[in-house]
Amino acid sequence: MYTFDSNLITCNYKVNGVTVVTLSGTINVLLFNKIAFQWSIGGFSLTVNGIVVDTNTNTTMMPAETLNTLAFVDGNGLNQMIAKTKCLAVYYNLLTNSELQCLTTQY
């Protein structure tokens, strides 16, 4: 989710339609941004351009093989995100901090 008036990117993790975790960070909309949402047994993190901008230690995890929706929408969930996505990837193994930083650092 991106909120135009605040330059805020937000990731919501929902279980049965109820938000369990919300992570957010400020971005510069005039730049190409590399954004990663990471989850593991220990919690969640949001990385923007190589810097962890938010974390949450909530341990309510989804069962394996059940992540079924990725929505590029605004905060109310009704309006589609109007932007360009160059790449979307899912890694089935937890990345190390250095791997995550390498993938999301501006160059």
N, C-alpha and C positions, 0 to 999 in steps of 0.2 A: 504494500500500500504506500502511496506517495501522496503527501498533502502539499499542494502547490504553494499555498500562502505561507507555509512555515519551512519549506525545503526539508521536510522530515520524511525519512523512509521508515516504514514500520512493518515488522513481520509479526503476524498473529498465528499462534499454534492453537487450533481448536480441536476439541474432542466432543463429538456429538453436537456440533453447532455452538458449543460454549467455549469462549476464549479462556485458555488455561495459562498461556504465556504471551506477553507482548514485549517485543524488543524494538528499540528505535534509535536512530542516529541522524544527524544533520548531514546533508549532502550538498554539493555545488552542482546545480542542474546544468550549468554551462560546460561541464566536463563529462567525459566518459567515466563512469564509476564502475568499479568491480565490487560486487556485493556478494557475501556468502552468509547463508543461514546454516548453522551447524547444531546438531543435537546428538546427545549420547546419554548414557545412563546417568551421568553426573549433572546434566542440565543442558542449557541452550546458550548460543552466542551469535551475535551479529557482527560481521567484519566488513568494514568499508575501506577500500583502497589500502589494505594491509594492516589496518588498525582495528582492534576489537573495540567497538563503540558501545556495546551493551551485552550484559550477561544475565542469566537467570538460573538459579539452582533448583527450580522445580523439577522433580523427578517423575512426574506423571508421563510415562512414555507410552507410545503406541506399540502394539504388537508388531513383530516383524512382518514385512510385506503388506502393510496396510495404508501407507501414505498414498492417497488416491486423488487428491485435488491440489493443484497449485493455481491460485487465482491472482491475476494481475489486475487489481481493482482498487478503487479509492476506499476511504475509511468506512463508508456506509455499506460497501460491498455491492453497490448497484451500478456504478459507472466504471467502464473499462479503463485501464491505464493507457494513456496515449504517449507512447515512447518507443524507442527502438531497443530490442533485446538482441545482442550479438551472439550470445552463447548461453545455453542452459545445460548444466551437467549435474548428475547425481552420482556421488561416490558412495559405494556400499561399505567401505571401510573408513573408520574415523581417520581423518587427516591429522598429522602432527601440526603443532603451531607454526613451525617453519614452512611446511608444505602449504598450509592455508595462507600464510603471509605471502609466499611466493606467487600463488595463484591470484591474489587480490591486490598486489602492489601495482601502482601506476608505473609505467615505463615509457 
